[in-house]
Amino acid sequence: DGHSAEINEKLYSTPEDGLEVARRLGLGERGRYMAAFTFGNVHGAYKPGVVKLRPSLLGDIQARVARAVAEGELPSAAGIVDFPNGKPFELVFHGGSGSRPEEIAEAVSYGVIKMNIDTDTQYAFTRPIADHVFENYDKVLKIDGEVGEKKFYDPRSWGRKAEDSMSARVVEACRQLGSAGKALK
């Protein structure tokens, strides 16, 4: 896959990193934002087992920052000490593609509300196209002076399958994040 499997502790955020973000950006009193702490997540395609996610780090960060506010170590966000769901940060899961459902569920339990899955959606879009070409090779390509069959190389014949597959992956992600059927207020 072209990626090294080196595990480096510098790739993982710490509760102290969370405190520093809260000190510098606040906790909502200067406007809403989302934080993207690292817990082993990376962008790209990796073989199973290469990426070592530690979603519990997100819980440690949330707990440490909430405790710092409760104990007066950090100013509370506009006087708010009780954060929604007890979590000071709304979190982004960068590099969510290829993650196992239980890893996603655990990350969501610690405050993840957005997950980046571009690699997954690219694959979901491309796979039906590849299947179509392989299954209809002699009809898609003009081989040995033949003209193929237009209805098989017309993008409308395979494009809808690709769009449907990618849409299904997005719907799956919405369900995993608990946002399916909901809208922002």
N, C-alpha and C positions, 0 to 999 in steps of 0.2 A: 504494500500500500504506500510505500515511500515515506512513511513517518516513523520516527524513532519512538520507542516505548519507554524512554527515560522518565522516571518519576522523580520530580524535583520539588521539594517542599516549598520552594519559592512560587510554585504555581498555585498554591492554595492560600486563600485569604485567611486572616486570623481575626479573632474578636478585637484585637487592637487596631486592625485596619478599619473595622466597622466604627470604632470610636473616633478615629481620625476623620473618616468621611462625615460623621455626624457633627464633629467640631467645625469642620470647614464649610459644609453645605447646609447645616441645620437639619431639622427633622420635620420639615413641612411649613415652618413659620415664614419662610421666604419663597414659598411656592412648592408645588408638588414635583417630585422627581422619582425616578426608579434607580436603584443601585444594582450593579452587576458584579457581585463578588465572585471570585473564582473558587470552585470546589472540585477541581479536576476536569472541568468542562473545557472543551476545545472545539474550534471550528474545523470542519473537514470530515473526511471519511476515514474511519479506522476499523481495523479488524476487531471482532468481539474480544474483550478482555484487555485490550491495549489501554483504553482510557479507564482510569480508576477514580470514579466519582465518590465524593464524600459529602453527600447532602447534609449530613448532621452538622457540618461546619456552619451552614446557614443558620441553623437553630442556635448554635453557640454564639454566633454574632448577634442575632436578634436578642437573645437573653442577656448578653453582656451590655448591650446598648440600653435596653429597657431598665436594667438594674442601675446603670450609671445615671439615668434620668431620675429614677425613683430615689436614689441616694444623694442627689444634688451634684453629682460629679459633672453632669451635662445639664445645661438649661433645658427645660421642657419646651416642647413645641407650642408656643403661644399659650402656655399654662396647661397644656394637655399632658397628663402623666399616664393616662390609660389610652394606649394606642389601639387602633382597630385590631381585634383578634390578638392583642398583646404583642404585636410585631411593629417595631418602629419603622422598618423599611418595607417598601414594596420592591420586590426583586425581579430581575431579569435573568433568565437562564440562557446565557450565550452558549452556543455550541450544543444545542439539545438533540441534534440529529443523531440517530443510532442509539439513544439512551433506552434502557429497559423501562417498561411501564412502572415497575416498583420504584426505580430511581426517580422518575418524574413525579410520582405520587408523593414520595418523601420530600422532594424539593418544594412541591406545592404546599405541603403541610407546614413548611417553614417560611412561607410568604412569597413564593414565586407566583407572579401574575402574568408574566410574558415569557415565551420561550421561542428562541430562534431555531428554526428547522429548515433552513434553506437547502442544505444538502439532501435531506429527506424529500423535500418537495421536487427538487431537480430530478432525483431518481424516480420518484413516483410518476413524474411527467414523461420521462424518457423511456422507462421500461415498456409501456404499451406500444410505443413507436417501434422499439427494437423487435418486440414480439411480432408486430404486424409485418415488418420487413422480412424477418426470418420465415414466417409462415407463408408469405406471398412473394418470395424472392423473384421468381420468374415473371410475376405479374407486375411487380413494382419497378424492376430494372429492365432497360432495353438491352437484351442479351442477344448476341449473334445476329444482329440486324433486325430483330423483332421489334415491335413497338410497345410491348407490355400491355397492360390493361389500365386505361386512364382512371377508372373508378378506384383502382388500388393504389395509384401514386398520387391521386388528388389528396391534398392535405385534409380535406373535409372527411375523408374515409378513415383517417387515423387520428386526426387532431382532437376530435371529441373524446376518444378513449383516453388520450393523454390528459386532457382537461379534467375529465371525470376522476381519473386516478389521483391527480394532484389535489383536487377538491376533497376527495375522501381522506387524504392525509391531513389536510387542514382541519377537517371536521373531527378527525381522531384527536388532533392536538387540542382543539377546543374542549373536547370531552375530558381529556387528561388534565387540563388546566381548570376544569370546573366552570368554564365560561359558555358552554353550548347553550343556546337559547336565551342568553342574557345580553343586555345592552348597558352601556355606561349611562349613569344618571346625571 
